[in-house]
Amino acid sequence: MREDLTNRRKVEHIEIALSDDIDLSNNCRWFDFVRLIHNALPDSSFEETQLNWSFLGYELEAPLLIEGMTGGHEASLKINEALARAAQSERVAIGVGSQRAALKDYSVVGTYRVVREIARDVPVIANLGISHILGEEGVDNAKAAVDMIDADAIAIHLNPLQELIQPEGDRNFSDSLISLRDLVRELDVPVLVKEVGSGISYELSLTLKRIGIEYVDVAGQGGTSWALIEGKRAPSDSIEREASIRFSEWGIPTPISIIEASSSGLTVIGSGGVRSGLDAAKCIALGAEAAGAARPFFKAAIESGADGVSRKIRSFKFEMKLATFLTGSSTPDQLRLRRAYILLEPLLSMLRIRGRFLYI
Ligand SMILES: Cc1cc2nc3c(=O)[nH]c(=O)nc-3n(C[C@H](O)[C@H](O)[C@H](O)COP(=O)(O)O)c2cc1C
């Protein structure tokens, strides 16, 4: 495999993403400011509580997504293999990391393909950054990414903060919206738009809906911070390192982003700092159809392989089921429709101020 800049960056990302100080959920957990309302008389059987999720033509055991993370390097082959084994055995959806590396270097295609080969009975989601779909080759790049792994959908990640802190990152995002619109028209699979840790607003959700996007994965602020990860790659005396710390908490807190995006009528995956099944249930109560997590599964894959990831998913499922049952709901749809939650400060004021302008 060619050891080029993209590959080296991937390895550095893996190493840095393992350190706890890039995970904002270790300092401030927005989900602690969301409380679900207890129902002391759940009039059903816990065993009958169903988490099943129909997504992209598959019947899954829970509304859960292993967020797109890796691929493109030998180090990521083992990680993707472990994540895919767990997704297949626990029947949850899975994404791959940015496929840019494989568009440039065919020898790394196998590090992504392994996910489809193992996770045969669950949705597999391709991944490219917005800058990889700009220009004349944009649609072809996206088609190649989908075909490469026989994907059921493609996620296009929006990561302007990360690119701007990254010394070699992209600087020009002109024509992004037109390119996304063209992609929706040209591809045979759904196009899902995701952030990577700064969230998606109500206004952007409406814009995306207008061009035909149906799914957004909010990846809000409160989990993995890509500003901090890129800052650690930058020289210690650089202005990028300094800015990375100042902008580490930039973005829309995940619970607020879920409420905003789902208010636009889009189907929402709630992610960004989701660290447990209880957090995942809160995403659904706030309006998401499903929840996604990256770093918890990534750490489990590296520390204990597929078994560790499976255990983590089972723990998520159990807590999601508990929270669904204890709010008096028998399905995630009921949990969402009931809106059985309250927001504590500071989330409450944030939403009030946003709601005043947006009528949500
Ligand atoms: C190691 C790692 C690599 C990632 N690589 C990608 C990527 O290639 N493409 C992408 O869209 N998001 C990527 N992400 C972002 C995640 O998909 C997710 O949106 C974000 O980490 C927030 O979730 P978390 O707080 O649960 O980690 C990556 C995350 C991690 C932890």
The ligand as an SDF file (V2000), in Angstrom:
LIG
                    3D

 31 33  0  0  0  0  0  0  0  0999 V2000
  -11.8390    7.5340   14.5370 C   0  0  0  0  0  0  0  0  0  0  0  0
  -12.9360    8.2880   13.8560 C   0  0  0  0  0  0  0  0  0  0  0  0
  -12.8840    8.4670   12.4880 C   0  0  0  0  0  0  0  0  0  0  0  0
  -13.9130    9.1480   11.8160 C   0  0  0  0  0  0  0  0  0  0  0  0
  -13.8810    9.2600   10.4420 N   0  0  0  0  0  0  0  0  0  0  0  0
  -14.9560    9.7670    9.7910 C   0  0  0  0  0  0  0  0  0  0  0  0
  -15.0400    9.7360    8.3750 C   0  0  0  0  0  0  0  0  0  0  0  0
  -14.1310    9.2770    7.6880 O   0  0  0  0  0  0  0  0  0  0  0  0
  -16.1660   10.2360    7.7830 N   0  0  0  0  0  0  0  0  0  0  0  0
  -17.1990   10.7610    8.5150 C   0  0  0  0  0  0  0  0  0  0  0  0
  -18.2140   11.1590    7.9500 O   0  0  0  0  0  0  0  0  0  0  0  0
  -17.1170   10.8410    9.8540 N   0  0  0  0  0  0  0  0  0  0  0  0
  -16.0470   10.3410   10.5020 C   0  0  0  0  0  0  0  0  0  0  0  0
  -16.0000   10.3680   11.8780 N   0  0  0  0  0  0  0  0  0  0  0  0
  -17.0620   11.0930   12.6060 C   0  0  0  0  0  0  0  0  0  0  0  0
  -18.1360   10.1650   13.1290 C   0  0  0  0  0  0  0  0  0  0  0  0
  -18.8050    9.5190   12.0690 O   0  0  0  0  0  0  0  0  0  0  0  0
  -19.1590   10.8970   14.0210 C   0  0  0  0  0  0  0  0  0  0  0  0
  -19.9390   11.7440   13.2030 O   0  0  0  0  0  0  0  0  0  0  0  0
  -18.5310   11.7380   15.1080 C   0  0  0  0  0  0  0  0  0  0  0  0
  -17.3730   11.1050   15.5980 O   0  0  0  0  0  0  0  0  0  0  0  0
  -19.4630   11.9860   16.2810 C   0  0  0  0  0  0  0  0  0  0  0  0
  -19.7660   10.8090   16.9680 O   0  0  0  0  0  0  0  0  0  0  0  0
  -19.0990   10.4020   18.3800 P   0  0  0  0  0  0  0  0  0  0  0  0
  -19.1820   11.5920   19.2760 O   0  0  0  0  0  0  0  0  0  0  0  0
  -19.9240    9.2340   18.8290 O   0  0  0  0  0  0  0  0  0  0  0  0
  -17.6770   10.0040   18.1010 O   0  0  0  0  0  0  0  0  0  0  0  0
  -14.9880    9.6890   12.5690 C   0  0  0  0  0  0  0  0  0  0  0  0
  -15.0150    9.5140   13.9600 C   0  0  0  0  0  0  0  0  0  0  0  0
  -14.0180    8.8280   14.6030 C   0  0  0  0  0  0  0  0  0  0  0  0
  -14.0800    8.6590   16.1010 C   0  0  0  0  0  0  0  0  0  0  0  0
  1  2  1  0
  2  3  1  0
  2 30  2  0
  3  4  2  0
  4  5  1  0
  4 28  1  0
  5  6  2  0
  6  7  1  0
  6 13  1  0
  7  8  2  0
  7  9  1  0
  9 10  1  0
 10 11  2  0
 10 12  1  0
 12 13  2  0
 13 14  1  0
 14 15  1  0
 14 28  1  0
 15 16  1  0
 16 17  1  0
 16 18  1  0
 18 19  1  0
 18 20  1  0
 20 21  1  0
 20 22  1  0
 22 23  1  0
 23 24  1  0
 24 25  2  0
 24 26  1  0
 24 27  1  0
 28 29  2  0
 29 30  1  0
 30 31  1  0
M  END
$$$$
